[in-house]
Amino acid sequence: MPEQFPVDLPGAPPEPDHAFGWTAIILCIATLSLGLTNAASIDSWGADLPPSPLVARFVDSADRWRESTDRAGLGAARATMHLIWKRMEKARWPGQRSADPDQR
């Protein structure tokens, strides 16, 4: 039974093949965007993996990729958001104790 909508939609519903194609395109665009703008997280993730020759090659490649995207300025938005996030982590309400154990 087809789903009931509160309004009539014009035209026939899209073919399932078209929906799959659009989904695949969106996932590819999102993956490429994250690979270009979030290379620092890929580099960090690789550094947390258990050591092995394969991981060492991956970390080396990820580090070079991060350096390349940083030189091109593609990591600037992520770096800015990371800086804002770290400032927000340190922020405290007036009278609230510091989260830093050395400053309590």
VOZA-93492 format. One line per 4 residues: number of its first residue (from 1); their letters; for each residue x, y, z of C-alpha. Coordinates in steps of 0.2 Angstrom, whole numbers. Example, Ala and Ser with C-alpha at 12.3 -4.5 7.8 and 13.67 -1.06 7.14 Angstrom:
REM residues 2
1> AS> 62,-22,39; 68,-5,36
***
This chain:
REM residues 104
1> MPEQ> 0,0,0; 7,17,-5; 11,30,9; -2,43,11
5> FPVD> 4,61,10; -6,76,16; -4,84,-1; -4,77,-19
9> LPGA> 13,76,-26; 14,80,-45; 20,67,-57; 25,49,-55
13> PPEP> 36,44,-40; 55,42,-46; 61,26,-52; 71,16,-39
17> DHAF> 86,16,-50; 86,35,-50; 85,35,-31; 99,23,-30
21> GWTA> 109,34,-42; 106,50,-32; 110,42,-16; 127,36,-23
25> IILC> 131,53,-30; 127,61,-13; 138,49,-4; 152,51,-16
29> IATL> 151,70,-14; 151,69,5; 166,57,5; 176,68,-6
33> SLGL> 171,84,3; 177,76,20; 193,69,12; 197,86,6
37> TNAA> 192,97,21; 195,85,36; 211,77,32; 217,81,50
41> SIDS> 204,69,57; 210,55,45; 228,58,51; 223,58,69
45> WGAD> 212,42,67; 227,33,58; 238,38,72; 227,29,85
49> LPPS> 227,12,75; 238,-2,82; 255,-1,75; 259,-12,60
53> PLVA> 269,-9,43; 252,-6,34; 247,7,47; 264,15,46
57> RFVD> 261,18,27; 244,24,30; 249,36,43; 263,43,32
61> SADR> 251,45,17; 238,53,28; 251,65,35; 256,70,18
65> WRES> 238,72,13; 234,83,28; 250,94,24; 244,95,6
69> TDRA> 226,100,10; 233,113,23; 244,121,11; 229,123,-1
73> GLGA> 219,130,13; 206,117,13; 208,113,31; 205,131,37
77> ARAT> 186,128,41; 190,113,51; 204,121,60; 193,136,65
81> MHLI> 179,125,71; 191,115,81; 198,130,89; 180,136,93
85> WKRM> 176,119,100; 192,119,112; 187,137,118; 170,131,122
89> EKAR> 176,116,131; 186,128,142; 172,140,145; 164,140,162
93> WPGQ> 149,149,170; 154,163,183; 158,154,199; 160,137,191
97> RSAD> 176,127,195; 188,125,181; 188,108,171; 207,108,172
101> PDQR> 213,98,187; 228,109,189; 218,125,191; 205,119,204
***
